[in-house]
């Protein structure tokens, strides 16, 4: 294992890897796993077959904090295809436009990358039962990987979570608890139960980041280690965007790429805490009003990785903005005409790319990768309602 230690993303305090913590005990901020990067660079530099291996999550095991690869809990996650959508390129006036289709993962969403790592770590910590708060996709994913590992799984979801995602979790044998009206309330309950009832807590924490950063690894790998001008990512908790940026910087640090893309993050209207802070320069403030939205998977009032999102976007010279329900619907239809069926939250990334091109933020000749985080069947009722009107 090349992993070295845990480091707080805000105050810089360092902690040993075996410590079972979820946030920095000193300031409460998210943590990062750091690695012996020179050793990784030497290992990869002497391993030509590695470059020819088909991309998948565990191809990048040297960047993942797992001590025994024989005990990895996997459902063959990752390896999702990168589609070039040429008709959309022409329609939107973008030089090269790609869709990273994370709906091809085993449970239909990008969450599987992080769940594979988190559940593997749960076994390393000798856990027997795990708990997670979710708006649906992570619930299904942790349930599947927990089942694969033989663990007892409890998921805490807010009211209004799409039924399809709950059916999926129940089919994997998970216990479903509905608590509160928002993800943030469900999260507080899951963290309470972890503290008081001896659950191993999973969710938007540092070990999930490590799995989810492989989305960025694969994009670069699939482009033959050429770097796109932009990568556009939906923001719920913000962990996926943070993770992709972390991974890209690690690739550059060991010399696999020489430059970095610009990162754009998108929130849905009504749940724009990060975008507001970005535009005003003020601290992130929790959204207090509940707004009806198509994009339930990213309807998060207080994104746990909001500060890390802003930091990543600033470092990359990128962009943050919101899109409307109407813009999301149109983007979903455009992807459908390319043969890609994504859930509403996934369509927001294309909606933002389109908006950025119209505003001149993306230049005509630039290359853009939009990350589609989940399959359309994950929220079939929302699309059915859209199509019926």
Secondary structure, 3 states (H helix, E strand, C coil): CCEEEEEECCCCCEECCCCCCCCCCCCCCCEEEEECHHHHHHHHHCCHHHHHCCCCHHHHHHHCCCCCHHHCCCCCCCCCCEEECHHHHHHHCCCEEEEEEHHHCCCCECHHHHHHHHHHHHHHCCCCEEEEEECCHHHHHHHHHHHHHCCEEEEEECCCCCHHHHHHHHHCCCEEEECCCCHHHHHHHHHHHHHHHCCEEECCCHHHHHHHCHHHHHHHHHCCCCCCCEEEEECCCCHHHHHHHHHHHHHHHCCCCCCCCEEEEEEECCCCHHHHHHHHCCCCCCCCCCCCCCCHHHCCCCCCCHHHHHHHHHHHCCEEEEECHHHHHHHHHHHHCCCCCECHHHHHHHHHHHHHHHCCCCCCCCEEEEEECEEHHHHHHHHHHHHCC
